[in-house]
């Protein structure tokens, strides 16, 4: 298990973050969870997000009884997308009802990508939130063995940063 946090910050252009938040809000319809994977260029050294794909664009039925249940068909489509678009997954995002952005026991036991260092973001209020800041967003780094580290949404050592470009 990783003892230290990865020092790499994930940088998301604010225009892309806004577009994704609006998609998650629309797809969840203010009453159910929605989610997406965030991608960077495969050969880029930095974790600069260049695109996203919503879960249901990869898995035809990723939501079961109000929770996310991503299936093998979705992972096959995810890896195909990465290969064809020359992208790599740098984070995943999903929404929660209300303002609570703590990981649920389901979130903790079911990382979308169970790789040490993978980042998961939780957006409050089914994405009916500000898209100008990450202050209300839960940011979690997977450490392995179903353990996570929470990162602050603000401050100097942020795991995820919104940028102008």
N, C-alpha and C positions, 0 to 999 in steps of 0.2 A: 504494500500500500504506500502511496506517495505521502511523505511526511510534510513536504513543503508544497506550497501553492505554486502553480505555474506562474511565471512572471509575465507572460505574454498577455497583453490586453487585446480584446476583440473590439475592433473599431467598426461602427455601423454608421453610414451616412444618414443624417436625419431624414432626408427625403425618402430613403428606402424604409427606414423604421416607420415613418408615417404611413406609407403605402401598405406595409404589412399590418400595422395596427388596424387600419381601416378595413383590410381584407378579413382579419380575424373577427372584428366586430360584426361585419356583414355576414360572414359565414356562420358565426355562432348565434346570430339573431337575438342577442341580448338575453338568451336563456339557456345556452349550452356551451360547453367548452369547445375551443378550436385551437389549432396549433400549426406550427410550421418548422421547417428546418432552414437554417441560415448557412450560406455557402461562401467560401472564398475561392479564389483561383487556385487550381491544383499546384501549380509551380511557384506561387507567391510564398515568400518567406514569412510575411506578416499575416495576421488573421484579420484582414480587411474584408468585410462582408460586401459581396457584389450582387447577391441575389438571394431569393428565398423561394421555397415551394411549400404550399399548404399540405397538410397531411392527407386530406381527401383527394388531392390531385395524384397521390401515389398509391393510396389504399382506398378502395371503393367504400369501405365501411369501418373507419377508424374509431368510431364512437359507439360505445355499448353502455346502455343504462346511465348515460350522463358522464361516463369516464372514457378516457382514451385507451383504446386497445389496438395498437398498431400490429398488423399481421405480417406474415412472411411475404405475401404478395407485395405489400408496401415496401418492405426492405429490399426486395428484388428490384422494384422500380426505382428506389432511392439510389442503389448502387449503379444501376444502368444510367440514371440521370448524371451521377457524378462522373462516370466514365465518358459518356457522350458529350457532356458540356465541359469536361476537363475542370471539374470543381471538386471541392472536398467540404465535408460538413464541419463547421466550427462551433455550432450551438443549435439547440432547439428551443422553441418558445411555445408555451401554451397558456391558456387563460384559466382563471378561477372565478367563481362567483364572489361577489362582495370584495372587501378590501384586503382580505387575508391572502398574503402571498407566501406563506410558509408552505413547505412541502408537506403534502399529505403522506400517510403511510404508503399509499399506493404509489405516489411519486418516488418515494425513497426506495421502494423495493423493485421498481420497474423503470430504470433509466432508459431513455430512448436509445442511447448508445452507451453501453456499459464499458467505456474506455476511460482509464485514468486521465484526468485533465479535461474531459468533455464538460461543456457548460450548458446548464439548463436555466432558462429564464421563465418566470411566472408573472403574468400580467393580470392585474386585478380587474374586477367588475366586467368580466367578459369582454375586455378591451375597450370598455367605455371609460377611458382614462386619457390623460394628457399624453400626447406623442412628442412633446418638447423635452421631456426629461425622463430619466430612469429612476427618479427618487422613489416612486411607488412600486417599482418592479423588484421581485425577488430574484437574486442572482446566485446560482449554486454551481459549485465545481465538484464533479464526481471524483472521489478518491479511491474507488475500488471497494470491494467487499460490502457494498450497499451503504457506504459511508459518504457523506457530503460535507463540504465546507460552504458556509454562506459568505458571500462577499457583499460589502456595502455598495449601495447604488450611487453614493456620492463620496467625495473625499479624494485624497491623493492617489491611493493605490486601488483604483477601480479595475475590476476584471473586464467590464464592458463600458465602452465610451461611445457616446453619440458625437459625430463630427459633422461639419458643414459640407464635406465632400468625401 
